[in-house]
Amino acid sequence: MQRRLATTDANDMLYAFEASREYDPSPRLELIKAAVLAINSADDFVNPPELGLMEKLMPRVARGEYVLIPTSERTRGHGTHSCLRCGRIT
């Protein structure tokens, strides 16, 4: 965490959050040609699976697959994706 904080600019974070606030790829999902693997964790509070968005939208992606990781002692909510990268979840 200390390494990341040392290289993270607060303005960059604010820009990223603001840019994603109203981002909506749904009007053009059928145009995606690449294979897409969407992964979420059941305890994600930023993109809560209870909204059912992935189940509704992913079938519109021709080569799309959605995986929901169940909540466990190894998931970390929205940060689970970071744990996957660092090897804490296998």
ZIKARA-V403227 format. One record per residue. RES is the residue in one small letter. PSI is psi as a letter, one per 20 degrees, with the letter a starting at -180 (none if undefined). Layout:
res=RES psi=PSI
res=RES psi=PSI
This chain:
res=m psi=g
res=q psi=g
res=r psi=g
res=r psi=g
res=l psi=h
res=a psi=h
res=t psi=j
res=t psi=p
res=d psi=p
res=a psi=h
res=n psi=h
res=d psi=g
res=m psi=g
res=l psi=g
res=y psi=g
res=a psi=g
res=f psi=g
res=e psi=g
res=a psi=h
res=s psi=i
res=r psi=g
res=e psi=j
res=y psi=p
res=d psi=n
res=p psi=i
res=s psi=h
res=p psi=i
res=r psi=k
res=l psi=h
res=e psi=i
res=l psi=i
res=i psi=p
res=k psi=h
res=a psi=q
res=a psi=p
res=v psi=p
res=l psi=o
res=a psi=p
res=i psi=p
res=n psi=q
res=s psi=q
res=a psi=h
res=d psi=j
res=d psi=o
res=f psi=i
res=v psi=g
res=n psi=m
res=p psi=p
res=p psi=i
res=e psi=h
res=l psi=h
res=g psi=j
res=l psi=g
res=m psi=g
res=e psi=h
res=k psi=g
res=l psi=h
res=m psi=h
res=p psi=i
res=r psi=i
res=v psi=o
res=a psi=g
res=r psi=l
res=g psi=q
res=e psi=q
res=y psi=p
res=v psi=p
res=l psi=o
res=i psi=p
res=p psi=q
res=t psi=p
res=s psi=a
res=e psi=i
res=r psi=i
res=t psi=q
res=r psi=l
res=g psi=c
res=h psi=h
res=g psi=i
res=t psi=h
res=h psi=h
res=s psi=h
res=c psi=h
res=l psi=g
res=r psi=h
res=c psi=i
res=g psi=j
res=r psi=i
res=i psi=p
res=t psi=none
